[in-house]
Amino acid sequence: MIKVKVKLSKKLKLRLPSNAALVKEVGERAATMIEKRIRTRGVDGDGKRLPPLSAGTFVVSANDPRWQGTRLEPRYPKGSKGLTEPTLLVDHDGYRSAKRAKGAKGKRDGALTGAMWRGVTAQIKRKKGEGAFIRIFFTGSQTVGTSKIEKTKKGRPKKIKVTNKLKARRLQFKGGRQMFTLMSLTPTELNILAGIIARKIKLIE
């Protein structure tokens, strides 16, 4: 989560921009800059390089729509002799190889389908005595399969979803340790956002 603070002098008579318009513009620009930097340079706002993806065997549910139609090896229930639907999909060369099978780049960038980055949201938040903040964070979720046990009220298999917030958190960790800060900005990026805000403020004559 990122907070961009907006601090103004009380002595100046200013016409401030619409909150909704400002939040939308700053939020979208911040999200675009972060995503582009992560996907092209592979570093966070402090310059820390994102670690490579695991080379260990990658296993995923066979009913995860993100992986259906790829070359991942199907695994069937024990004793089925391949006569039933597979329960798992496997890539012995790891997640990096699996991502390439999906047509994505084999690196840690949160861009398997793009759903996580599309879930970036911005909102205005005010704190007494500290002014206003533009809060940028992840919302929404993505379907990753269907439950074999749980049903909806209509009796259909319940969809299994993972939130974009959780995906963003998992992206930052390796071996239980946080390796970098995804939602961070470089000094240059912060200046760009500050410039957007400043250009929207007008003096009242």
N, C-alpha and C positions, 0 to 999 in steps of 0.2 A: 504494500500500500504506500502511496506517495501523498504527501501533503505539501502543497505550494502555498506559502503564506502571502497574503496581500496586506501590506501595512501602508497607511496613508497619513499624511500630516493633517491634523485637525484645523490648522490655520488657513489652509487653502479651501476655497469654495470650488468644489469639483462636481461635475456631472459624471456619475459612474455608469458603466455599461450595464445592460440587462444581465442579471445573474444567470439566467438560463442560457443566453447566447454566449456569455463569457465561459461558463463551465463547459459547454459543448465544444467550443473552439479550442480552449486550452487542453481539455481532456483528450480530444481526438489527436491534437498535435503531439502531446506527450506520449500517448500510446503508440503513435506511428514512429516516433523517434526511438523509443525503447525497442519496439519490435524490429525495426530496421537494423539497429546496432547489434542486437542479440543474434539476428539471423545472418548478418554479413560479417561482422567483426568478432562475434563470439565473446564479448566482454560485458561486464556490468558497469554501472555508473562510476565505480571506483577503479575501473581498469582491470578487475580480476577476471582471468580467463575462465570460461566455462569448462568443466572437466569433460573428458570424452565419455561416450555412452558405454555401458557395460558390455563386455564381450562374452559373458556367460549365457547359457542357454535361455532363450526367451520363450515363455509359455503364456498363451492367452486363451480365453474361452472361444470355442468354435462359433458361438452365436453372437460374438462381438461384431457388429456391422462394419466397423472400421477395417477389419482384416479379412473379410469375406472376399473371395475372388483373387487372393494373392497366392504366391507359390509356397506359403508356409505349409509344412508337413502336417497332415491331419493325424490325430490320435484317437483311437476308438476305445470304447469300454473293454476292459479285460474279458477275454473269452468270446467276444462278439464276432471275431474273424472278419471284421469289416462289413458286416451285413447291416449295421445300424448307422445312424448319423454320428459323425465324429463329435467328441466332447471337447477336445482341445486342438489348438494349432501351435506348432512348434518351429522355432528357427534355432538350430544348434550353434549358429555363428553369432547369436546375440541380437539385442534390440537394434543396433546400428544396421545390421544386415536386414532385419525385418523392415525397418523404415525404408530402406532402399527398394525392398520388394514392393512397397506401397507406392513408390515413385517419389518419395520425399528424400531430402538430404540426410545422410547417415551421421548426424551430429545432434548435440543437445541444443535445441532451439525452440521447443514447444510448438513446432509447426507440422505435426503429423497430418492434421486435417485443417488447421487454422481456426478451429472452434474456440480455443482458449483465448487467442488474441482478439477474436470478434467479441468476446465477453468482457473486454475492458470497459469500465463505466466510470464516469466522473460525476461528482455532486459537490455542492457548496455546503460547507459546515462552519458554523460560527461558534467561537469560544469566548466567553466573557473575559474581557481584559486582554485578549490576545488577538482580536480581529477575526478576519474570515480566512478560511482555508479552502482550497480546491482539493478534494480527496479523490484519488484515482485508484481503483481497485478492480478485482475480477468478480463477475457475477455470471449466473447462468450455469447450465450443465449440459452434458452430452450422454446420449444413450450408448452403453457399452455391452449390452446383452439383455437377455430375458431370464427371469427366475424359473427354475424347474419346480419350485415349491409354492411360492407366493402367487396369489391370483388377485385380479382387480375385482371390483364389485360386480362386474359383468361376467366374471369367470374366465377372463383372458389372462395369459401369463403376464405377470407384473414386470415392467421394464426396469432394468438396473441402470442407474445413472451415476456419473461421477461429476462433481462440481468443477468448474474451471478454477476456483480458488484452490482446491485440493491438487489439481494437476500442476498449478503454478508452484505450489509448495513442494511437491515431489520433484519437480524439475531442478530445484535448488539444492537438493540433498543427495549425498552419496555416502553409503556406509553409515547412515544415521547422523552425519555431520553436515551442517550447512556450508556449502562451498562458495556461494556468491549471493548477492542480493539482487533479485530480478527487478523489483520495482524501485529502481534507483536512477538518478539522472546525473549526467556529467555537468561540470560548471557551464560549459557552452550551451547545453540543452536548457539548463535553468535560466540562463540569460535570454534565450530565445523565447521562453514562456513568459518571462518578466516583460520582455519587449511587447509581446502580444497584449498583455494586460495594460501596460503603460500607454500604448497607442489608442486604447479604447477610452481612456480617461480624458475629459475635456474641461478646460477652465471655464467657469461661468463669469462672463464679463458684467 
